[in-house]
Amino acid sequence: MKKGLTVIEVLISFSVALILVMSLYAIIYGNSKFNEINQYYIDVNNIIVFLSNEIQNNPSLYIEYNSSNNTFSYTTQANEKLMGKLYLYNYKIGGKKDFNIELLPIKSVPNIQNVLEVGISVI
């Protein structure tokens, strides 16, 4: 009887171990990048939800009625006030505060009275 491993058995064992280590690295590295991307989406979503609630709860701070042409528009400092609230509550995207918001035009919702559509973009 012989004792020990043959060269073929060593190569097969080494190959299997290398594949397992590479798979583990790929799973860990891949998931860390995937989580980073998901965190950006979560941060942007949190900002949009906060801004939506802020505008719904305090519309007089951000929206004004123009009686001359029967329309609604943003107040002159709506963007600055909203950005100030975001900085006050320490909202960040990816750990940084290097974003801005854009207020899209206010529209009336067709076929529904007394409802306005307010759009917000996070840049």
Disulfide bonds with the S-S distance in Angstrom:
none
